[in-house]
Amino acid sequence: MVEFDCAGLTPREVNARLGALAFELAAAGYNEEILVLHPHAMHNFCVGLKTPVRLRVQGSLGSYAGGFMNGPQIVISGNAGWYAGDNMMGGSLIVEGNAGSNTGPSMIGGMLRVRGKAGNRVGYALKGGSLIVEGSAGFETGKMMMGGRIVLCEGVGRKVGESMYGGFIHVRGRIEGLGGNIETGEPPPGEREVLQALLDEIGAGLKAGEFTTIKPRPGKHSYKIFTPGHRPREMRAEKEEGAAR
């Protein structure tokens, strides 16, 4: 195990040095964990990290932990603030304590797991991946989500699934109130097996049949998930050509 001490470092310094260390270890084929010490509830931890490395944070983190990450496996032994896993693209982020509001907003892929409770608006505009909260979650969870799945093992607050476009929200326990233009029922064929595999993976000892599935009401919303392509040179050439005319 390699230790990395955050004491006395700014978030920018931590991300730069930790990113370089992770790249160096991955290039050398090193598969052990990096133990991160003295995080002191730091904001913006490991934002944009794309190296497939394992990190264990000994303590709590502030807001935006693991934002835009794609590849690493991060375990936070304490709590996480708002926006954990913001726009996360791949890898796994595990919060062993509680997480603040807006956990996993616009998440695209990977797995985000909160072993405790999470605040309001969990999975806002979720696009893909799996977001699991083993405790309860607050109001407007899954609002405007477009794909992927949210699994809530101990109930959820008001207006869950408000304005969903796609994906599934699976809830075990109390649902305080539903959002608009959604429907509830049992997990559909195929999705039920995916849900059970996730529950088995986290070792929750739960069965898919214990969950109520929330999904968009057919015909109310239509949204096509796409991978944006950027062509700056071609776009610039087209703009210059148009200006010349």
C-alpha positions in Angstrom: 0.0 0.0 0.0 1.2 3.5 -0.9 0.3 6.4 1.4 -0.5 9.9 0.1 -0.8 12.7 2.7 -3.0 15.7 1.9 -1.9 17.7 4.9 -1.0 21.3 3.9 -1.9 20.9 0.3 -4.6 22.7 -1.7 -7.2 20.7 -3.7 -5.3 21.7 -6.9 -2.0 20.4 -5.5 -3.6 17.2 -4.3 -5.2 16.5 -7.7 -2.0 17.2 -9.6 0.2 15.2 -7.4 -2.2 12.3 -6.8 -3.0 12.1 -10.5 0.8 11.9 -11.3 1.3 9.2 -8.7 -1.7 7.2 -9.9 -0.4 7.3 -13.5 3.1 6.3 -12.4 1.8 3.3 -10.4 -0.6 2.2 -13.1 2.1 2.4 -15.7 4.3 0.2 -13.5 1.5 -2.4 -13.1 1.1 -1.6 -9.4 -2.3 -2.9 -8.2 -2.3 -2.1 -4.5 -4.4 0.7 -3.0 -3.3 4.2 -2.4 -4.3 5.3 1.1 -5.2 9.0 1.2 -4.6 10.6 4.6 -5.9 13.8 6.2 -8.4 14.8 3.5 -10.0 17.2 6.0 -13.4 17.4 4.0 -11.6 18.7 1.0 -13.7 19.9 -2.0 -13.1 18.9 -5.6 -11.1 15.7 -4.7 -9.9 13.7 -7.7 -12.0 15.7 -10.2 -11.3 14.4 -13.7 -9.1 11.5 -12.6 -9.1 8.9 -15.5 -6.4 6.5 -14.3 -7.6 3.0 -13.3 -6.3 3.0 -9.8 -7.7 2.1 -6.4 -7.9 4.8 -3.7 -9.1 4.6 -0.1 -9.7 8.0 1.5 -9.2 7.9 5.3 -11.8 10.4 6.3 -14.6 12.6 4.9 -14.6 14.7 1.7 -16.4 17.9 0.8 -18.4 18.7 -2.4 -17.7 17.4 -5.9 -15.7 14.4 -4.9 -14.9 12.2 -7.9 -16.5 14.6 -10.4 -15.9 13.7 -14.1 -13.9 10.7 -13.0 -13.5 7.8 -15.5 -11.8 4.6 -14.4 -10.6 4.8 -10.7 -12.1 2.9 -7.8 -12.5 5.3 -4.9 -13.7 4.4 -1.4 -14.4 7.2 1.1 -14.3 5.9 4.6 -16.4 8.8 5.9 -19.0 11.1 4.4 -19.2 13.1 1.2 -20.6 16.5 0.6 -22.8 17.8 -2.2 -22.4 16.7 -5.9 -20.4 13.5 -5.3 -19.8 11.8 -8.6 -20.8 14.9 -10.6 -20.8 13.9 -14.3 -19.0 10.7 -13.4 -18.2 8.7 -16.5 -16.8 5.3 -15.3 -15.2 3.5 -12.4 -16.7 3.2 -9.0 -17.2 5.6 -6.1 -18.2 4.2 -2.7 -19.2 6.5 0.2 -19.2 4.4 3.4 -21.0 7.1 5.4 -23.6 9.6 4.2 -23.7 11.8 1.1 -25.1 15.3 0.7 -27.7 16.6 -1.8 -27.3 16.2 -5.5 -25.4 13.0 -5.4 -24.5 11.8 -8.9 -25.9 14.6 -11.0 -25.7 14.0 -14.7 -23.8 10.8 -14.1 -23.0 9.0 -17.3 -21.5 5.6 -16.3 -19.9 3.5 -13.6 -21.3 2.8 -10.2 -21.8 5.2 -7.3 -22.8 3.6 -4.0 -23.7 5.4 -0.7 -23.8 3.0 2.2 -25.6 5.5 4.5 -28.2 8.1 3.6 -28.2 10.7 0.9 -29.8 14.2 0.6 -32.2 15.7 -1.8 -32.2 15.4 -5.7 -30.1 12.2 -5.9 -29.3 11.4 -9.5 -30.6 14.6 -10.9 -30.5 14.4 -14.8 -28.9 10.9 -14.5 -27.9 9.6 -18.0 -26.3 6.2 -17.3 -24.6 3.9 -14.8 -26.0 2.7 -11.5 -26.5 4.8 -8.4 -27.2 2.9 -5.2 -28.3 4.4 -1.8 -28.5 1.8 1.0 -30.2 4.2 3.3 -32.9 6.7 2.5 -32.8 9.5 0.0 -34.5 13.0 0.0 -37.0 14.7 -2.3 -36.9 15.0 -6.1 -34.6 12.0 -6.4 -34.2 11.1 -10.1 -35.7 14.3 -11.3 -35.3 14.7 -15.1 -33.2 11.5 -15.3 -32.6 10.2 -18.9 -31.1 6.8 -18.4 -29.4 4.4 -16.0 -30.9 3.3 -12.7 -31.2 4.5 -9.2 -31.6 1.9 -6.4 -33.0 3.1 -3.0 -33.0 0.5 -0.3 -34.7 2.4 2.6 -37.3 4.7 1.1 -37.3 8.1 -0.6 -38.9 11.6 -0.1 -41.4 13.6 -2.1 -41.6 14.0 -5.9 -39.4 11.1 -6.8 -39.0 10.7 -10.5 -40.3 14.2 -11.4 -40.1 14.7 -15.2 -38.2 11.5 -15.9 -37.3 10.9 -19.5 -35.9 7.4 -19.2 -34.2 4.9 -16.9 -35.5 3.2 -13.8 -35.8 4.1 -10.1 -36.1 1.1 -7.8 -37.4 1.8 -4.3 -37.7 -0.5 -1.3 -39.6 1.0 1.6 -41.7 4.1 1.9 -42.3 6.5 -1.0 -43.4 9.8 0.4 -44.7 11.2 -2.9 -44.4 10.7 -6.7 -43.5 13.2 -9.3 -45.5 13.9 -12.5 -45.8 11.8 -15.6 -44.5 8.5 -14.1 -45.9 5.1 -13.4 -45.0 2.4 -10.8 -45.0 -1.3 -10.8 -42.7 -4.3 -10.6 -39.3 -4.3 -12.3 -39.8 -5.3 -16.0 -38.2 -8.5 -17.4 -34.5 -8.0 -18.0 -34.3 -5.0 -15.6 -35.3 -7.3 -12.7 -32.2 -9.5 -13.4 -30.0 -6.4 -13.6 -31.4 -5.2 -10.2 -30.8 -8.5 -8.5 -27.3 -8.7 -9.8 -26.5 -5.3 -8.3 -28.1 -6.2 -5.0 -26.0 -9.4 -4.9 -22.8 -7.4 -5.9 -23.2 -5.1 -2.9 -24.1 -7.9 -0.5 -27.3 -6.3 0.6 -29.1 -9.5 1.1 -32.2 -8.1 -0.6 -34.4 -9.4 -3.4 -35.5 -7.5 -6.5 -39.2 -8.5 -5.7 -39.1 -6.2 -2.6 -38.7 -3.1 -4.8 -41.2 -0.9 -6.5 -40.0 0.3 -9.9 -40.7 3.9 -11.1 -40.4 4.7 -14.8 -41.7 7.4 -17.2 -45.2 7.1 -18.4 -45.3 6.1 -22.1 -45.9 8.8 -24.6 -45.2 11.7 -22.2 -41.5 12.3 -22.8 -39.1 11.5 -25.6 -35.4 12.0 -25.3 -32.6 10.4 -27.4 -29.4 10.0 -25.5 -26.4 10.7 -27.7 -22.7 11.0 -27.5 -21.8 14.6 -28.4 -19.1 15.0 -31.0 -16.9 18.1 -31.2 -15.4 19.1 -34.5 -13.7 22.4 -33.6 -11.6 22.7 -36.8 -14.4 21.9 -39.1 -16.8 24.1 -37.3 -14.3 27.0 -37.3 -13.8 26.5 -41.1 -17.5 26.5 -41.7 -17.9 29.7 -39.6 -15.1 31.5 -41.5 -16.5 30.4 -44.8 -19.9 31.7 -43.9 -18.4 35.0 -42.8 -16.6 35.4 -46.1 -19.8 35.1 -48.0 
